[in-house]
C-alpha cells in the first residue's frame, strides 16, 4: 500500500505535468493566432496577384511595416517574365512592377555587401515607404548593433540608414 506522502507527491507531479502540457498547448494557440493575420494577408495578396495581374507563379513573399504596412510578392507570368506586386492592405492599394524596371533582391544584396562588408544580413524585404517601393536590408554589425538600410526599388539608391536599433 502506498503511503500518504508518496501518494501526495505523485498527485503533485501529475498536476505539474498536466499544467506544463496545458501551458504548451496555450502557447501554441497564442503563436498561431499571432501569425494568422500575416498568413491571411499572404493568402490575400496571392489571390489578388493571380486574379488581377499576369503573375501565375509566386516565388517569394515579403512584408514591410515602415509607417505603412505592405505585403509584396515576387513572381512570374506563364512566359517566365518576372514581376513584383506590392499590396497596401490598410489603404487597399496595389502596385505592379515588371522586374526589369527595378532592382532585384540579389542586386540589393550585392550592393549592401559591397558597402557593409562586416555586417551580417538578417533579412531583406520589399515594401512601401514614403510613397515609393523600397528594399529594406536589416542587418547586424560585428559589435552587435542592429541596423537597416533602405534602397529605392527603381534604381537601388541608398535612401536611409539607421544603426543602433
N, C-alpha and C positions, 0 to 999 in steps of 0.2 A: 504494500500500500504506500502511495506517495504521501510524503509529509506535507503539511500546510505550507511551509516555507518554499518547498520545491514547486508546489502547485501554483503559488503566487508568482514565483519567478517565471515559470512557463507562461502564465497568463500575461505578465508584463511584457515579456519578449514577443509574444503573439500580437499584443496591441501595438508595440513599436514597429514590428514588421508590417502590420496592417496599415498604420499611419504612413510609413515610408512608401508603400505601394499606392496609397491614395494620393500622396503628395506628388509622386511620379506622374500619375495619370492627369492630375490637375495641371501640372507644369506643361505637359504635352498639349493639353487643351488650350492653355493660355498662349503658347507659342504658335499653335495652329491658327488661333483666332487673330493673333497679331499679324500674321502673314497673309491672311485671307484677302485683305484689300489689295495688296500688291499682286497676288495671284489673279485676282479678279480683273485688275487693270491690265495685266499681261494678256489675259484672255480677250478682254475688250479691244485692246489695240491690235491683236492678231486678227480678230474678226473684222474690225474696221479696215485694216490694211488689205485683207483678202477681198473684201466686198467693194471698196471704194478706190483702190489703187491697182496697178498692174502686178503688185507683189503676190507671188504664189508660194514661194519657199522662204521661210524665216530662218535666218542663221544665228541671230543674236538679239537679246533683249537688253535694254538699258533703262536706268531710272536716275533722274537727277532732280534735286529739290534745292534750288538756289533762289528762293523767293517765289518761284513759280514751279509747281510740281509738274514734271514732264516725264512721259514714258516714250521710249523710242525703240525702233527695231531696225535691223539691217537685214535685207532680203533681196531676192532676185525674182524676175518675172520668168515666164515659160521659156524665153530665149536665153536666159542667163544674164541679162542686164541687171546690174546692181542698183539698189535704191536704199535710201534712208527715209524712214517715216517717223515723225515726231508728233505725239498727241499730248495736248494740254487738257486733262480731264476737268479741271475747275473752270476753265474758260470755254470748254467744248470747241476747241480749235485744233486743226491738224495741218501738218506741213509735210509735203513730199519733196524729196531732193534726189535727183539722179546722182549716183555715186561719183560719176566723173565730174560733177560740178562742185565737189567738196573734197576735203582731205580725209583719207581713210584712217581708221584706228591704228593700223600698222605704221603709217607715216607719222602720226602724232606720237606714237611710242618711240620711234627712232629719233624724232625731233627732241623729245623730252630727254632721252638718254644722252644725246649729244651735249645738251646744256646742263644736265644734272647727273653727271657720271657717278657720283657717290650715293645717289638716292635709290631707294627700292620702291618700285611701283606697287601700290596696294590694289588699285583698280582704275579702269578708265571707263568713263560714261559719256554718252551723248545725251544732250538735253537742251533746255531753253534757258537763257539768261539775258535779261535786259533787252528783250525783243529780238534776239537772234539765236540761231543754232550754235552751240558750242560743244567742244570736247572738254571734259574735266579729267585731269590726272591727279589722283590722290596718292600721296607718297609719304615715305618715312625717310628721314635723313639719318646719317650714321650716328648722330648724337641722340637719336630717339625722338626728336621733334617731328610732328606731323605737319604736312602742308598740302596745298593743292594749287594747281596751275590751270587756268582756263585758256583754251585756244579757240579762235574763230573757226567754225566749220568750213567756211568757204575758202579761206586762204591759209589757215594754220598759224596765223599770227598769235603770239602770246599776248593775252589781254589782261591777265590778272595773276598775281602770285601772292599767296598768303602762307606764312610759316607759323610755327609755334601754336598750333590749334590745341 
